[in-house]
Amino acid sequence: MRIYPFRALRYDTSKVALEQVVTQPYDKISPAMQQAYYDASPYNLIRVILGKKFDTDTEAGPNVYTRAADSLKEWRKEAILEEESEPAVYGYAQRYTVPGTTEVRERRGFICLGHLYDYAEKVVYRHEQTLSKPKSDRLNLFKATRTYCEQIYMLYSDPSFSVEKLIFGNATGHVTTPPDQSVTDEYGVVHMLWKVTDPQILNLVVGAMGDKKLIIADGHHRYETSTAYARERAAELGVSDTTKSFESPSNRADEGHAQLPTPPFPEAAMMMTLVNMDAPGITILPTHRLVVGLKDFSVAAFLERAKPYFEIEKLDVAAKSSGTTDEESLESANELLAPLNATEGVAMIAATAEGNYLLKANAEAISKALSNISEKQRQLDVVQLHALVLEQLLGLTQESIRNQENLRYLRSASDAVAKVASGEANVAFLIKPVTLDQLRDVSLALDVMPQKSTDFYPKLLSGLAFYALD
């Protein structure tokens, strides 16, 4: 994997408070969060990555994309955003409490530019399907702003922790050196940055990443959008060898310093945060499924259809959320999920208005029912849920699932069960999270999982660094 140090644009914290201008990733921002970000500061990144739309908007402009570009231009003019004086990569650590527990973890990675490869080159691998609408939106925004304001989250394997040692000075554990920048987000996650500018260290980091393959953790739509645009720009520029560096004044060798690598043209790379999947600190949360709008849904009929494929056990516990404190709701959800988490192999809980049921997979029967799916995929809980339970047992089509006509996604088990109890949903399916080993195996086998198969926590904060192409 080719990576590049870069001269980032960054907020001038002598003029703005960082906590008032950074945001969660665009696809995790609710309308209420959007308004809160708007209210926080006139320089909040929300005006760029997810601006408000108005009835007077036109395709030619003004519109949400032209306003985003105007905001960035004005912020640079006012020196709210300033370009770094020298190329760097940025050590990035996130200290957080694992949701549903009291365990504190620290996930470490680093922000850099990463070269854009087609999947066929087998350097970058995906693990989830994508949809066309989000890609079209991100492409329109990128063409208008010519700036990456958010990083995508990539995983690599480095059991020797060579990069961590170079950037953080140690292999694992909490970083003891005070960060150059620190901010706490609305979820209580502490985000810390260390700028690394020593050319010798930078070239060692580049070299250490040279033989690595990457797996996209979060950011499939943005990666595919950027890769398609890089191909388009390469054709326009007549560039046939996209691995050859161009002469960048910002990365030229100073006296006594080595030349730093640069992309062959600006669009050939995008901003990424790279995280070593062999290091501690990575958390993947489950995303539970809520089935809604089914006519004449019968719990008894569903369980009867499920019997050939699952060992079914009715549970005595139930989750509560309405009318309880956060602590009581969390305790209740953990109690409900305990039998699921204690079950080896594929299992799920079907939460219905008539009770909650633990479904333990019959591997042989399910293997026959899903014989058209690769062996690695059909061993995954989320694939069995989608391909067997949702499609075959409940009759949902792949198109309706993609369009979320009868399917909703929730992180909270207690909220999912409460919606079933209130009659807002027919049934909720509570599942275990995909493991890192499963994700690695499926991705490197060139398979893809259903959408929202993984929920990496915490999310990368947007607005810590920008990559401006112009």
C-alpha positions as CSV (number, residue, x, y, z in Angstrom):
1,M,0.0,0.0,0.0
2,R,1.4,3.4,-1.0
3,I,0.9,6.1,1.5
4,Y,1.9,9.7,1.5
5,P,2.6,12.4,4.1
6,F,0.7,15.7,3.3
7,R,0.3,19.3,4.3
8,A,-3.1,19.2,5.9
9,L,-5.5,22.1,6.3
10,R,-6.4,22.4,10.0
11,Y,-8.6,24.6,12.1
12,D,-6.7,27.4,13.8
13,T,-7.7,26.7,17.4
14,S,-6.7,30.2,18.5
15,K,-9.7,31.4,16.5
16,V,-12.2,28.6,17.0
17,A,-12.8,26.0,19.7
18,L,-12.2,22.6,18.2
19,E,-15.2,21.0,20.0
20,Q,-17.5,23.5,18.4
21,V,-16.4,22.8,14.8
22,V,-15.8,19.1,14.5
23,T,-18.5,16.5,13.8
24,Q,-19.4,12.8,13.6
25,P,-19.1,11.3,10.1
26,Y,-21.8,12.6,7.7
27,D,-23.7,9.3,7.5
28,K,-24.1,9.2,11.3
29,I,-25.6,12.6,11.6
30,S,-29.3,12.8,12.5
31,P,-31.4,15.9,11.7
32,A,-31.2,16.9,15.4
33,M,-27.4,16.6,15.3
34,Q,-27.2,18.6,12.1
35,Q,-29.1,21.5,13.8
36,A,-27.0,21.3,16.9
37,Y,-23.8,21.5,14.8
38,Y,-25.2,24.5,12.9
39,D,-25.9,26.2,16.2
40,A,-22.5,25.4,17.7
41,S,-20.5,27.7,15.4
42,P,-20.7,29.4,12.0
43,Y,-17.5,27.5,11.2
44,N,-18.8,24.1,12.0
45,L,-17.9,21.4,9.4
46,I,-21.6,20.5,9.1
47,R,-21.9,23.3,6.5
48,V,-19.6,21.4,4.3
49,I,-20.2,17.7,4.7
50,L,-24.0,17.8,5.3
51,G,-25.4,21.3,4.7
52,K,-29.0,22.2,4.7
53,K,-31.0,22.0,1.6
54,F,-33.5,24.7,0.5
55,D,-36.5,24.8,-1.8
56,T,-34.8,27.4,-3.9
57,D,-31.8,25.2,-4.6
58,T,-31.1,24.4,-8.3
59,E,-28.9,21.9,-10.0
60,A,-26.7,24.7,-11.4
61,G,-26.6,26.5,-8.1
62,P,-26.9,27.8,-5.5
63,N,-27.3,24.5,-3.8
64,V,-25.9,22.4,-0.9
65,Y,-22.7,21.7,-2.9
66,T,-21.9,25.2,-4.0
67,R,-22.5,26.5,-0.4
68,A,-20.1,23.9,0.9
69,A,-17.4,25.1,-1.5
70,D,-18.1,28.7,-0.6
71,S,-17.8,27.9,3.1
72,L,-14.4,26.3,2.7
73,K,-13.2,29.1,0.4
74,E,-14.2,31.7,3.0
75,W,-12.8,29.9,5.9
76,R,-9.4,29.6,4.2
77,K,-9.6,33.3,3.3
78,E,-10.3,34.2,6.9
79,A,-7.5,31.8,8.0
80,I,-9.9,29.8,10.1
81,L,-8.4,26.9,8.2
82,E,-4.7,27.1,7.6
83,E,-2.3,24.8,5.7
84,E,0.5,23.2,7.6
85,S,4.0,24.4,6.9
86,E,5.4,20.9,6.2
87,P,4.2,17.4,5.3
88,A,3.2,15.2,8.1
89,V,1.3,12.1,9.2
90,Y,-0.8,12.4,12.3
91,G,-0.9,9.8,15.1
92,Y,-4.5,9.5,16.1
93,A,-5.7,7.8,19.3
94,Q,-9.3,7.5,20.6
95,R,-9.9,6.7,24.3
96,Y,-13.4,5.5,24.9
97,T,-15.7,3.3,27.1
98,V,-17.0,0.3,25.3
99,P,-20.8,0.8,25.1
100,G,-22.7,-1.4,27.5
101,T,-19.7,-1.9,29.7
102,T,-17.3,0.1,32.0
103,E,-14.2,-1.1,30.0
104,V,-12.0,1.7,28.8
105,R,-10.0,1.1,25.6
106,E,-7.7,3.1,23.4
107,R,-7.6,2.6,19.6
108,R,-4.6,4.0,17.8
109,G,-3.9,4.7,14.1
110,F,-2.6,7.4,11.9
111,I,-3.9,9.9,9.4
112,C,-2.2,10.0,6.0
113,L,-3.0,10.0,2.3
114,G,-3.6,6.6,0.8
115,H,-3.2,5.7,-2.8
116,L,-6.5,4.7,-4.6
117,Y,-6.5,1.2,-6.0
118,D,-9.2,-0.6,-7.9
119,Y,-10.4,-3.7,-6.0
120,A,-9.1,-5.8,-8.9
121,E,-5.5,-4.8,-7.9
122,K,-6.0,-6.7,-4.6
123,V,-4.4,-4.0,-2.4
124,V,-7.6,-2.6,-1.0
125,Y,-10.5,-4.9,-0.1
126,R,-14.1,-4.2,0.8
127,H,-16.4,-6.1,3.2
128,E,-19.8,-4.6,2.5
129,Q,-22.1,-3.8,-0.4
130,T,-22.7,-0.2,-1.4
131,L,-25.6,1.8,-2.9
132,S,-25.5,4.2,-5.8
133,K,-27.3,7.2,-4.2
134,P,-24.7,7.9,-1.4
135,K,-21.9,7.6,-3.9
136,S,-23.5,10.2,-6.2
137,D,-24.0,12.6,-3.4
138,R,-20.4,12.3,-2.2
139,L,-19.0,12.7,-5.7
140,N,-21.0,15.9,-6.3
141,L,-19.7,17.3,-3.0
142,F,-16.1,16.4,-3.8
143,K,-16.2,17.9,-7.2
144,A,-17.6,21.1,-5.8
145,T,-15.1,21.4,-2.9
146,R,-12.1,19.6,-4.2
147,T,-11.3,18.8,-0.5
148,Y,-11.4,15.7,1.7
149,C,-12.8,16.8,5.0
150,E,-13.3,13.3,6.5
151,Q,-11.0,10.3,6.7
152,I,-12.1,6.8,5.8
153,Y,-11.2,4.1,8.3
154,M,-8.9,1.3,7.0
155,L,-7.5,-1.8,8.6
156,Y,-4.1,-3.4,8.0
157,S,-2.2,-6.2,9.6
158,D,1.2,-5.6,11.4
159,P,1.8,-8.1,14.2
160,S,5.2,-6.6,14.8
161,F,3.7,-3.1,15.5
162,S,6.4,-1.5,13.4
163,V,4.3,1.6,12.6
164,E,3.1,2.1,16.1
165,K,6.7,2.1,17.4
166,L,7.6,4.8,14.8
167,I,4.7,7.1,15.4
168,F,3.9,6.6,19.1
169,G,7.2,5.4,20.5
170,N,5.8,2.1,21.8
171,A,4.0,-0.9,20.4
172,T,0.7,-0.9,22.4
173,G,-0.9,0.6,25.4
174,H,-1.8,4.2,26.2
175,V,0.3,7.0,24.7
176,T,2.2,8.8,27.4
177,T,3.4,11.8,25.4
178,P,1.0,14.7,25.6
179,P,-1.0,15.1,22.3
180,D,-0.6,18.2,20.1
181,Q,-4.4,18.4,20.0
182,S,-7.2,16.8,22.0
183,V,-11.0,17.1,21.9
184,T,-13.8,15.2,23.6
185,D,-16.9,14.5,21.4
186,E,-20.6,14.2,22.4
187,Y,-20.2,10.5,23.3
188,G,-17.4,11.1,25.7
189,V,-14.7,9.8,23.3
190,V,-11.4,11.6,23.7
191,H,-9.7,12.2,20.3
192,M,-5.9,12.9,20.4
193,L,-3.5,13.9,17.6
194,W,0.3,13.9,17.4
195,K,1.9,15.5,14.3
196,V,4.9,13.6,12.9
197,T,7.1,15.7,10.5
198,D,10.6,14.1,10.8
199,P,11.3,13.1,7.2
200,Q,13.4,10.1,8.3
201,I,10.5,8.7,10.4
202,L,8.0,9.5,7.7
203,N,10.0,7.6,5.1
204,L,10.3,4.6,7.5
205,V,6.5,4.7,8.0
206,V,6.0,4.8,4.2
207,G,8.4,1.8,3.8
208,A,6.7,-0.2,6.6
209,M,3.3,0.2,4.9
210,G,4.6,-0.7,1.4
211,D,3.7,-4.4,1.6
212,K,0.5,-4.0,3.5
213,K,-3.0,-4.8,2.2
214,L,-5.9,-2.7,3.5
215,I,-9.5,-3.6,4.4
216,I,-12.1,-0.9,4.4
217,A,-13.7,-0.7,7.8
218,D,-15.9,2.4,7.3
219,G,-16.1,4.5,4.1
220,H,-16.9,2.1,1.3
221,H,-19.0,4.7,-0.6
222,R,-16.4,7.4,-0.3
223,Y,-13.6,5.1,-1.3
224,E,-15.4,3.8,-4.4
225,T,-16.4,7.4,-5.4
226,S,-12.8,8.6,-5.1
227,T,-11.4,5.6,-7.0
228,A,-13.8,6.2,-9.9
229,Y,-12.9,9.9,-10.0
230,A,-9.2,9.1,-9.9
231,R,-9.6,6.9,-13.0
232,E,-11.5,9.7,-14.7
233,R,-8.8,12.3,-13.9
234,A,-5.9,9.9,-14.9
235,A,-7.5,9.6,-18.3
236,E,-8.0,13.4,-18.6
237,L,-4.3,14.0,-17.6
238,G,-3.0,11.2,-19.8
239,V,-1.4,9.5,-16.8
240,S,-0.8,5.8,-17.5
241,D,1.4,5.0,-14.5
242,T,-0.6,6.0,-11.4
243,T,2.1,4.9,-9.0
244,K,4.8,7.4,-10.2
245,S,5.2,10.4,-7.9
246,F,4.7,14.0,-9.1
247,E,7.0,16.8,-8.1
248,S,5.4,18.5,-5.2
249,P,7.0,21.7,-3.9
250,S,5.8,20.9,-0.4
251,N,7.5,17.5,-0.3
252,R,10.8,18.3,-1.9
253,A,13.9,17.3,-0.1
254,D,15.5,20.0,2.1
255,E,19.2,20.0,2.7
256,G,20.1,16.9,4.7
257,H,16.5,15.5,4.3
258,A,15.2,12.8,2.1
259,Q,12.6,13.3,-0.6
260,L,9.1,12.4,0.6
261,P,6.8,10.5,-1.7
262,T,3.8,12.2,-3.3
263,P,0.8,11.0,-5.4
264,P,1.2,11.1,-9.1
265,F,-1.6,13.7,-9.3
266,P,-3.7,15.1,-6.4
267,E,-6.8,13.0,-7.1
268,A,-4.9,9.7,-7.0
269,A,-5.0,9.6,-3.2
270,M,-7.5,10.3,-0.4
271,M,-7.3,11.0,3.3
272,M,-7.4,7.8,5.4
273,T,-6.9,6.7,9.0
274,L,-5.0,3.4,9.1
275,V,-5.5,1.1,12.1
276,N,-3.5,-2.0,12.9
277,M,-6.0,-4.9,13.3
278,D,-3.5,-6.8,15.4
279,A,-3.4,-4.1,18.0
280,P,-5.8,-3.9,21.0
281,G,-8.5,-1.3,21.1
282,I,-10.7,-2.2,18.2
283,T,-14.4,-2.6,19.0
284,I,-17.1,-3.9,16.6
285,L,-20.7,-3.6,17.9
286,P,-23.7,-5.6,16.6
287,T,-26.4,-3.9,14.6
288,H,-29.7,-5.5,15.4
289,R,-32.5,-5.8,12.8
290,L,-36.1,-4.7,13.2
291,V,-38.7,-6.1,10.8
292,V,-41.7,-3.9,10.2
293,G,-44.9,-3.7,8.1
294,L,-45.4,-7.5,7.5
295,K,-49.1,-8.3,6.9
296,D,-50.6,-11.2,9.0
297,F,-47.3,-11.9,10.7
298,S,-47.7,-14.9,13.1
299,V,-45.1,-15.7,15.7
300,A,-46.2,-19.4,15.8
301,A,-46.0,-19.7,12.1
302,F,-42.5,-18.1,12.0
303,L,-41.2,-20.4,14.7
304,E,-42.6,-23.4,12.9
305,R,-40.8,-22.5,9.7
306,A,-37.6,-21.9,11.6
307,K,-37.6,-25.3,13.4
308,P,-35.8,-27.2,10.6
309,Y,-32.9,-24.8,10.8
310,F,-32.6,-23.7,14.4
311,E,-32.9,-25.2,17.9
312,I,-35.4,-22.8,19.5
313,E,-35.5,-22.0,23.2
314,K,-37.9,-19.5,24.8
315,L,-36.2,-17.1,27.2
316,D,-37.6,-15.9,30.5
317,V,-35.9,-12.5,30.4
318,A,-37.1,-9.4,28.6
319,A,-35.5,-6.0,27.9
320,K,-36.9,-2.7,29.0
321,S,-36.3,0.8,27.9
322,S,-39.4,2.9,28.3
323,G,-39.9,4.3,31.8
324,T,-36.5,3.1,33.1
325,T,-33.2,4.8,33.8
326,D,-30.3,4.4,31.4
327,E,-28.6,2.1,34.0
328,E,-31.8,-0.1,34.3
329,S,-32.2,-0.3,30.6
330,L,-28.6,-1.2,30.1
331,E,-28.8,-3.9,32.8
332,S,-31.9,-5.3,31.3
333,A,-30.4,-5.4,27.8
334,N,-27.3,-7.2,29.1
335,E,-29.5,-9.7,30.8
336,L,-31.4,-10.4,27.7
337,L,-28.3,-10.7,25.5
338,A,-26.4,-12.9,28.0
339,P,-27.8,-16.3,26.7
340,L,-26.9,-15.2,23.1
341,N,-23.4,-14.1,24.0
342,A,-22.9,-17.4,25.9
343,T,-23.9,-19.5,22.9
344,E,-21.0,-20.8,20.8
345,G,-21.5,-20.8,17.0
346,V,-24.2,-19.0,15.1
347,A,-27.2,-17.9,17.1
348,M,-29.7,-15.0,17.3
349,I,-32.6,-13.9,19.5
350,A,-36.0,-13.4,17.9
351,A,-37.8,-10.8,20.0
352,T,-41.6,-11.0,19.5
353,A,-44.7,-9.6,21.2
354,E,-45.3,-13.2,22.5
355,G,-41.8,-13.6,24.0
356,N,-38.1,-13.8,23.2
357,Y,-36.6,-16.9,21.6
358,L,-33.0,-18.0,21.3
359,L,-32.3,-19.5,17.9
360,K,-29.3,-21.8,17.8
361,A,-28.2,-22.7,14.2
362,N,-28.4,-26.2,12.8
363,A,-25.2,-26.0,10.8
364,E,-25.9,-28.9,8.5
365,A,-29.5,-27.8,7.6
366,I,-28.5,-24.2,7.1
367,S,-25.5,-25.2,4.9
368,K,-27.9,-27.0,2.5
369,A,-30.3,-24.1,2.5
370,L,-27.6,-21.6,1.7
371,S,-25.5,-23.8,-0.7
372,N,-25.4,-21.0,-3.2
373,I,-23.4,-18.8,-0.8
374,S,-19.7,-19.2,-0.2
375,E,-18.7,-21.3,2.8
376,K,-17.0,-18.4,4.6
377,Q,-20.1,-16.2,4.3
378,R,-22.7,-18.8,5.3
379,Q,-20.9,-19.3,8.6
380,L,-21.7,-15.7,9.6
381,D,-24.6,-14.9,11.8
382,V,-25.6,-11.8,9.8
383,V,-25.5,-13.7,6.5
384,Q,-27.7,-16.5,7.9
385,L,-30.1,-13.8,9.3
386,H,-30.4,-12.1,5.9
387,A,-30.2,-15.0,3.4
388,L,-32.2,-17.5,5.4
389,V,-34.4,-15.8,8.1
390,L,-35.3,-12.6,6.3
391,E,-35.4,-13.8,2.7
392,Q,-36.5,-17.5,3.0
393,L,-38.5,-17.6,6.2
394,L,-40.1,-14.2,6.1
395,G,-40.2,-13.6,2.4
396,L,-38.4,-10.3,2.2
397,T,-36.7,-9.6,-1.2
398,Q,-33.2,-8.4,-1.5
399,E,-34.5,-5.3,-3.2
400,S,-36.8,-4.5,-0.3
401,I,-34.0,-5.1,2.2
402,R,-31.7,-2.7,0.2
403,N,-34.5,-0.1,0.2
404,Q,-35.2,-0.7,3.9
405,E,-38.9,-1.2,3.1
406,N,-39.4,-3.7,5.9
407,L,-36.1,-3.4,7.7
408,R,-34.7,-1.0,10.3
409,Y,-31.3,-1.1,12.0
410,L,-30.8,-0.4,15.7
411,R,-27.8,-0.6,18.0
412,S,-29.8,-0.8,21.2
413,A,-31.3,-4.2,22.0
414,S,-33.6,-2.8,24.6
415,D,-35.0,-0.2,22.1
416,A,-35.5,-2.9,19.5
417,V,-37.5,-5.1,21.9
418,A,-39.5,-2.1,23.1
419,K,-40.6,-1.3,19.6
420,V,-41.8,-4.8,19.1
421,A,-43.7,-4.6,22.4
422,S,-45.3,-1.4,21.4
423,G,-46.5,-2.8,18.1
424,E,-44.2,-0.6,16.0
425,A,-42.5,-3.8,14.6
426,N,-43.3,-7.4,13.9
427,V,-40.1,-8.9,15.2
428,A,-36.6,-7.9,16.2
429,F,-33.5,-10.0,15.6
430,L,-30.7,-9.5,18.1
431,I,-27.3,-10.7,16.8
432,K,-23.7,-11.0,17.9
433,P,-21.1,-8.7,16.3
434,V,-18.9,-9.9,13.4
435,T,-15.4,-10.6,14.6
436,L,-12.2,-9.2,13.1
437,D,-11.1,-12.6,12.0
438,Q,-14.4,-13.2,10.2
439,L,-14.2,-9.8,8.5
440,R,-10.6,-10.4,7.4
441,D,-11.4,-13.9,6.0
442,V,-14.5,-12.7,4.1
443,S,-12.8,-9.6,2.7
444,L,-9.6,-11.3,1.5
445,A,-11.7,-14.0,-0.1
446,L,-13.2,-11.2,-2.2
447,D,-16.7,-11.8,-0.6
448,V,-19.0,-9.1,0.7
449,M,-21.4,-9.1,3.6
450,P,-24.8,-7.4,3.8
451,Q,-24.9,-3.7,4.5
452,K,-24.5,-2.7,8.1
453,S,-22.8,-6.0,9.0
454,T,-20.2,-4.1,11.1
455,D,-20.5,-1.1,13.4
456,F,-17.0,0.0,14.4
457,Y,-16.9,2.1,17.5
458,P,-16.0,4.9,18.0
459,K,-16.3,6.7,14.7
460,L,-13.5,8.8,13.3
461,L,-14.1,12.5,14.1
462,S,-14.5,14.7,11.0
463,G,-12.6,18.0,10.8
464,L,-9.4,17.1,12.5
465,A,-7.5,17.4,9.2
466,F,-8.4,18.3,5.6
467,Y,-6.8,17.3,2.3
468,A,-7.3,20.1,-0.2
469,L,-6.4,19.3,-3.8
470,D,-6.1,22.9,-4.8
